[in-house]
């Protein structure tokens, strides 16, 4: 058995509910419920994720008790609280709107009362959670604590950045009554320096635009991609009427007041404009407001240059915004937690209860993103036999995959532990040559997707700067940022270049993922190019594949040329 100090888990019921396990300051296992239920953005009690975590604990830490359980979010808002439906929270907002000026919901004096009412409404939830957890032997008598939504976001970025000090920014549509918070991390302590009421959420407005443009929940990234095709000046003034960063008030300000009615109001204001111009306008406004917010914090707290910054929260899934933040004057290093949306709250909750127990917030550099359950050859063979696949076992499967890719074959790859977060980073990916710019159309049709953005590239770290205008300080390991491409990339890899001459690369080192690096290296030996298309291995509107059965079913549905699953290669 390993030399163990303590084990802590974090649990979240929010969108992309799940569980994370921390041992001695490092994430060792994490999974989101959507991968197991096969329902995107699954929220609610993550019973399947808890069972997977227990399997991992019982295999790797037999007879060991969990020392603490952190629950993300002080109150949980279920899926009936969407913009287009009315649940408890929305009913409460409506009540306040009828009996007091609507702006009062965002008032710093009213918000704490509003939050307290919501927290008090959670008594039944907390009782049920305690009963569920206490019924599990490994969790019996474990300390259980609830933590603020935004604080969990902040800790996820602080605890796994490896920075000794940093400015932490968390921005999302809403969480525990807030939408844009800031924290200073220094001397192994975290200080909260700013909180913004959810009523003044710029992330909320970005979500409204997503819905108005006809996209579905969780598809904010499509707005970001569409923005490059529009003219922001056509719609920018519209968004300025709704929300701004007010320098005098030192905060975001919802100028439109009518929080719940703004979907219809904004829809009317945008009806004479193209989808592209609407997307470009909200993207530009988002960038401008958030850059103003960050600059205000830097100046107010007199951060010494160079300074470090860490980011988490759903708004920082916006890779174009992240690229603008990376260019801020005086920034030394930037870390964006790879599972920056609510799916990453579990990591923050686990790290928080560990830190509270140890009375010190340690920051350790994240050592891997591949945090899923290990898959055995027996499981792979069972799935292969169930689907009656043609297959062969290959000791050096990377060489075989690289050869097929050089022949313009589309190859799915399912290997080792699953990635934690929204990006497929090679272990649950579909790979293809980056030289064919038409791949976006025909491969998406195979996958039954309605996409218009180019696929992301995966590249060997040794040659990454030949293709992308990056430096080693940019967070390019986890596809969390875009950068400009070089002439060489435009010439050799047009399939991964967006209309604005940018790309969202995954830079792979031999240390991080040796098998994926080997495929790229072998492909480079044959073609002279060390870049491939990397798109997530899933069918339209499905989460990324999780089990071998998921993988083979998706492989068959998409009619791909072949799949490397572990060291087994299967074909039609």
C-alpha angles and dihedrals in degrees: 000000000000122000097260129190101175140334123214132178133202123208129193132187094186125104107313090022116197151124136270129193123209126194120184094339097314131102107240101168135013137160139169122226094233091070090059102038091040089226114124117240091006112190133184132065107346098222095156092048090050090052092050090050091050090051089053093047094047091050098044103026107029116194092004120138123219110249098206141001121210118198114204117228125026090231129022122223112202127217091268086076094076123134092259098046138055122237132155097291094047091047089053091050090050090051092052090046092055097045101037137021107290091234088066090078088069095044114119090228096048097043096068089053090048090050092048092053090053094046091050089052088063097071094105092045093053093046091053092047092052091050092049094048096043089055090065113083095219091052099041110125091003115146110254121200135171121222136196114267096234094042088057090051090050095048092049088061098037098045096050101036096082090223118140090213134008150157108247121205124189121187130168139136092274142322129173089345098309136091110180121031135164134204138184118221116200137140090010091299132109122219122193108224104168141022129181123198115243087240088074096049119148088184087061091056092049088054091050090055090049090056094042090054090055100256123135132244111293095022099109088125090069090059088052091051093046091051092073089065097053142070111247094198090068094066107014094099090055092059092046087063090059108040138000141165103254110209092193093054090037090225147077112281127206099214094179093065097193096097097178097039097051095092091069094036094053092043089058093047092052099041094098093050131081121254089243094055092046090052092046092050097051091043092052092045092049091052094046095048096046094046088052090050094051093045090052090053093048092051097041095051093037094229111201115241126270096043134170126234133196126193136198138156131083096283089065090064080081100101094188091056089048091055090055091049090051089062095057114130114259097015110144102180136359129202124185113190103242093226091046097158125075088289088077097054089093091064091051093048093050093047091047096055089046091051093047091050092049091039090229134088104223121191117213125178110251106252101193142007092200098094106142130111114292112249119222128216088243091060091048093049091047091056092044091052093046090058093038092233126179107241148158133198114240124190092199098035093156091068091051092048092048091051092052091047089053086056090056096255121152108235128188116210125207112172139153122320121003121249119256111232142026098304127082103224103186104291095078099025144121113228131201141155114285094215098083111079091188092064090093090067104040100036092049088052089054089052091044090238128146100216132149101178124092120254120261121255130235115207140177111256093230092066101025094110090056088066106025133043097236140125130215093260095063115097098243100141095087106035092254098133142038126226138182118271128231128240088255091057093048090051101042103026110031092149091074099044119101122214090263091055094252134122137191103229132193107212110205127200125196088242096053098048113357095179094052090044089053091055090052092046094050091046089052091052089056102038106020090237123102096194129096137177110257118192128165118271102240141098123248114299092002127114118248111286115272112176129042087251090055090050097050092044091052091044091055094044093051096045094224122176097246147332133224105210109178104312092329121099119205131186140175 
